[in-house]
């Protein structure tokens, strides 16, 4: 009976090592490459495999607990330690998969924040310019700059100074 249990538990070693290797590979893909859907699907399947292995192992624990009293205590202890090692390995694989999923979510959030930051910078640069152009687009008759020969260049320079001021302010705040 003990030999059968050893063989059963031994059959979990290879899949456990394979799951750990797949997890390492997925971690590399998440951190270094941008393969979102494929990696998430693989990560989900890996986590499910580890959960199934853990569930089967925990069901096998009742067999160890119900071993005959005739079995040597040393053999029982050795078998229990082997079982605990496998159980710990499966637990760690599941926990690492969860950590990897959290890492993926954090990296995705960081990428999204970078995109939003760039879009915000563009909008901040163009908002005052759009306001000025909007006022000049209303076709007022009594704007002093319209009758001046330097009115148009003055407004262009003023818009450039506003843009430069915003740029320098962003640089000072270390937002650029």
N, C-alpha and C positions, 0 to 999 in steps of 0.2 A: 504494500500500500504506500509506503514511504517513497519507494522508487518511482511509482506512478506519479505521485505528487511532485517529486523533483523534476520529472520529465514535463509535467504540465507547466510548472513554473518556469522551467528552462525555455519552454516554447514562447514565453513572453519577452525574453531578453532581446532577441533579434528584432521583433517589431518595435520594442521600446527604443532601441538604438537607431532604428530607421526613422522613427518619429522625431527623435532629437536632431538627427542630421537634416531632416526636412525643415524643421523649425529654424535651424541655423541658416539654411538656404533662403527661407522666406524672410528672415531678418535682413539678410544682405540685399534681397530684392526690394524690400521696403525702404531701407535707408539709402541705397545707392541708385536704384532705378525707380522709374515711375510707372509701374504696371499695376494699376489699381484693382480692377475687377478680378483679374486672374489671381493675384496675390491674396485678395480677401477671400475668394472662393477656396483656394488651397488652405489658407489658414483656418477657415471654418471646418473643412473636412479633417484636417490634422487634429484640431481640438476635439472633434467628435470621435475620431479613432481613439485618442488617448482617454476620453471619457468612457468609451465602451470597454477598453482594456482595464481601466480602473474598476468599473462595475463588475466585470467578470472576476477580477482578482479579489474583490471584497466578498463576492459570493463564495469564492474558494476558501476564504478564511474560516468559514464555518466547518469546513472539512478538517482543517488543522485543529480547530478547537475541539472537535469530536474524535480525535485520534484515540486509539485504544490505549488503555493504561499499560498494556504490555510493551508499548513502544518505548525505546530508550529516551530518557529526558534530554540527553545530548543531541540525539538525532532530531527530536522535536524542536529543540532550541535552534539548531542549525537551520531547519526548515522554516521556522518563524522568522529568523534573521534574513533568510533569502527572500521570503515573502515581503517583509518590511522594506527591503531594498527595492524590490520591484514596485511596490505601492508608492514609495517615495519618488521613484523615477517618474511614474505616471502623474503623480500630483505635481511635480516640478514641471513636467511638460505642459500640463494644463495651465499652470500659473504663468509659465513663460509665454504661452500662446496668448493669454489674457494681457500680459505686459506688452507683447508685440502689437496686439490690436490697439492698445492705448497709445503706443508709440506712433502707430500709423495715423490714428485720429489726431494726435498732437501735430504731426508733420503736415497733415492736410490742413489743419487750422492755421498753421504758420504760413503755408503757401497762400491760403485764402486771405489772410491778413496782409501779406505783401501786395497782393493784387489790389485789395481795397485801399491800401495806403497810396499806391501809385495813382489810382483813379481819383482819390481825394486830392492829391497834389495837383493833378490836372484841373480839377474843378475849382480849386482855390486860386490857381493862377488865372484862369479864364473868367471867373465870376466878376471881378471888378471891371475887366475889359468889356464884358458883355453888357454890364450896366451902362458904361459910358457910351458904347455904340448904340444901345437902346435909346438913350436920351437924344443922341444926335439923329437917330432915325425917326423921330417924331415930327420932323419938319416944322419946328418953331420958326417964326419970322424974326423974333427979337432976341436972338442970341448974339452977344457981342463978338464972339469968335467967328461968326459966319461972315461978317463984313470985313474983317481984318485979313490982309493978305497972308499973314503968318498964323492964322487961326487953325488951319488944318494941320500944319507941321507941329504947332504947339500941342494940340491934342494927342498926336501920335507920340511925341516925346513924353508927354505926361503919362500916357498909357505905358510906355516903356519904363518910366521911372517907378510906376506902381508895381510893375512886374519885377523889376530889379529889387525894389524894397521888400516885396514878399519873398523873393529868393534869398536875400541876405538875412531876413528874419528867420527863415527856415534853417539856413546854415547855422545861425547863432544858436538856435534851439536844438541843433543836431538831428533834425528831422529829415535832412537830405544826406 
